[in-house]
């Protein structure tokens, strides 16, 4: 199949693609940073939207699927890849789409119950879930990786403050965000498996499409309003789709097969200080006083995990053909 000539091919770790600084290519690190900055807009944008949570989640995925499919399906190589997908490839991608829909169904309403900083920090606990999933799947997780995850999560705790709100409403938001983090970890892990043999465009088209259909079904069952919003709401949904969805999630999908789900889940921790800063500026939500030292500690934890997982990838890299 010639799909790799016209679009990014299915991913395979190759020694020639790795940087000497720890096993992960500089280009992949750049993509991870850009994706993290893009998803940082998600929480603040959702909090500022006056639309039902399921409607926001549905439209961002429906638009994302339509844009992705429209951009790639004119290529003969892409149509050929669609035609040759195996049942397993379709199944794993569809499972990722269902998990993504469940993630959005929990994450989107969480920011309306608690602060953006708290919800974002809790949803970003997904590195722990990802590492646990990897361990349950039989892959060993190095001590360095566990150390980096621990440091990162300690930083998240400092960033949001030692005393999270304990009111019933805030607690609901906290629990929704925690569940959303676990679902995001499962989605990322499924995506890692799928992206080893499926290109980014094909994967995201199917994944976002399945996610949108699942959310649509939930919205119809729950009789949630999906239309009738004013122009400002539609423009904000479009902006959310372009930044967090098409740039953030799609860029993570592009590299997850190379760098692994644990690195992606840990890189997403950059979303915490980014979202807190945006919420402070535009929503007047003041982040905790520990933001600066916690941000530095977060960077240290992310670096430890990226180095540890990069070394693992380099050790298992396939030889160059």
N, C-alpha and C positions, 0 to 999 in steps of 0.2 A: 504494500500500500504506500502511496506517495504523499500521504497527509503531511508528513514532516517537512515537505518542501514549501508548502504554502501557509503553514501555520505551525505553532509550537507542537512538537510531537509528544507522545506519551513519555513520561519521565523515567529516567534510569540514572542512578548515581554513576558518574564517570570520573575517573581520577583527573582527567584533563580539565574538568569544570570546577575543581576545588581550589580554594585559596590556600596558601601555605600557612595562613594565620589560624588554622583550626579546622580546616576541612570543608567549610561552607564557602561557596563562591561569593566574591564581592558583589556581583550582580544580584544574587539571591538575597544578600543582606540588605541591599538597597531597596529591593522590592518589598521586603518585610517591613522596612521603616516607612515607606510610602503608604503601604496598606494600613499600618498601625495608625498613621496620622489621619487617613481617610475615615477609618471606623471610629475615630475619636469624636467625630461630629454626630454619631448616631444618637447617643443618649440625649444631648442637648436639643437636637432637632426634634426628636420624638416628644420630649417634654414640652416643647413649644407648640406642638401641633394640637389643634382642637378637633380631633377626629377619633373615632373608636380605634382601640389598639389593633383589633383584627383587621380593620380596614387598612390601616397604615401598613401592617405586615403584608397583607395580600397585595396591595398595589405596588409596593417596592419590589416584590418578587415577580409579579406579573409583568411589570414594565422591564425589569432586568432580564427576564427570560425572552421577551419579545425583541429587545434590542440586541441581545447576544445572538439569538437565532437568526435575526434579520441580517446581522453583520457577517455571518459565516456561511449561511446556507447557499449563497450564490456560488461558492467554490466547489468545483467538481470533486476535489479531494475530500472535502468535508462530507459531501453527500455519499461518497464511497465509504467513508468511515462509519457513518450512520448505518449504512446498509450491511456492514460486516460486524456490527457489535454483537457480542455473544450474550446469551441469557444472563450469565454471571455478571458481565459488565453493566448491563442494563439494571439488573437487580441491585447491585451494590450502589450504583448511582441513585436509583430510586429510593433506597433505604436512606441514603444521605439526605435526599430531598425531604423525606418525611421527618427525619430528625431535625432538619433545619426549620421546618414549619413548627414543630413543637418548641424549639428554642425561641423562635420569634413570638409564639403565642404566650410564652412566659416572660420573655425579656421586655417586649414592648410595653405592657402595662406596668411593669415594675417601677419605671421612672416616674409614674404618676402617683405612686404610693410612698416612695421614699426619695431622697435626694439623688441627683444624677451621680454625684461622687460615690455615694454608698452603693447604689445599684451597679455602677460600672465596676467598682472594686470587687463586689461579690460575684458578678458574672465572670470576672477575670480570674476567679479561682480555678478555672478549667485546667490549668497545667497539672494540678493534683489529680483530677479525674482522668486526664489523659495518661499520666504516668501509671496510675493504678490500672487503667484499662490495658496498657501495654504489658504490665506485669501479669495480669490475669490471662492475657493472650499468650503468655509464655516467653516474652522477651524480657531480658534482664534490664534493669534500670540502674545505671551506675550511681555510686555514692556521690560523685560530683554533681550529677543531674539532680538528685534529691536535695543536695545542699543548695544548689542554685534556686530550685523551686521554693525551698524553705525561706531563703533570704528574700526572694521576690514577694512571697506572700506576707512576710513580716513587714516589708515596705508598704504593701497594700493596706495592711492593718494600721500602720502609722499614718498613712496618707488620709484615711477616712476618719481617723480619730479612734481612740481606745474605747470610747463609749458610743456605740451605735444607738440610734433612737430605739426605744422599747415600746412605743405606743402601738396599739393594735394595727393601725394603718401602715406605719413604717415597717413593722414586723412582717406584714403581708408582702410588702415590696421586697424586703430582704430575702424572704423565702423564695419568692418568684425568681429573683435574680440568681440565687444559689442553684435552683433547679435548672434555670436557663444555662448556667455555666456547665453543669454536668451534661446537658443535652448538646451544647456546643462542642464539648470535648468528644462526644460520641460521633457527632457530625464530622468533625475534623478528622477523626480516625478513619471513618468510612471513606472520606474523601481522599485520604492518603492512599488507601488501597485502590480506589478507582482510578486515581490519576497516574498510577504506574503504567496503565495500558490505555488510558483514554485521554485525548487531548483536552486542553482547557476549555475551548469553545464548545465542544460536544458535551463535555461533562457539565459545564455551567448551564447550558441550554436545558438539558434534561433535569438537572438538580433543581434549578430555580422554577422550572415548569411544574414539576411534581410538588414542590413546596407551595407554589401559588394555588394549584388545584386543591391541595389538602386544606389550606387556609380558607379558600373559597367555600369549600364544603362546610367547614366549621362555622364560618360567618353566616351562611344560609340557614344552617340548623339553629344557630343562636339568634337569627333574625337581626343581624347587625347591619347598620346602615353602611352601604358601600359607595353611594353616590350622593349628589346633591350638595357637595361642599362648595364653598366660595373659591374664587380664583386664588387667593392667597394660600389657602390650604393645599390646593393642587400644586402650586409652585413649590411649596415646602416639601411635599411628598416627592416631587420630581428631583429637587435638590438632594434630598435624602437618598434617593435611588442612585443618582449619579456618583455621589461621594462614598457613602458607606457600602452600597451594594456593588455597583459596577467597578469602582476603584478598589474599595476595601476587600470585600469577600472574593472578588474575582482574582485579585492579585495574590491573595493567600492561596487560592485554589491552584494558581499557576506554579507555585513553588513547593506545595506541601508534599508532593511525591518525591522531591529531591531532598528537602531538609528534614522531613518527618513531622508528625503531628505534635510532638512535644515541643519542638522549637517554635512552630507556628503558635501554639497555645501560649507559650511564654512570651513571644514577641508581642502578642495582643495585649500584654500587660502595659505596654506603652499607652494604650487607650486610657488608662486611669488618670494620669496627670493631664493628658490632652483634654479629655472630657471635662475634668474638674476646672481647668482653666477656661474653657469655652463657656461652661455654665456660669462661672464667676463673672465673666465679662458681659455675656448677653442675657443671662437669667438672674444675675445678681445673687447667685448662690456662693457664699464665701467658703473656699476650701479651708481645711484645717491648717493651723500654724506650722505643722510639721511637713508641709508640702515639699519644700526644697530639699531637706535632708532625706526625706522618704523617696523623692524622685531619684536622687543620686544612689540610694541603696537599691532601688528598683533596677536601675541601669546595671549595677554590679551583679545582681541576681540573674538578669537576662543574659549578661555576658558569660557568666559561669555555665549556664545551661547551653547556650549556643556553642561554646567551646567544647563542652562535654559531648553533646550530641554530634557536633561536627567531627570530633575525633572518632566517634563510633562509625559515622558514615564513611570517613576516609579509610578506616580499617577494613570495611566491608565493600569498598568501591570495586566495581567491575573493571577489568583492564580495558584500556582503550582499544577499539577494533582497528 
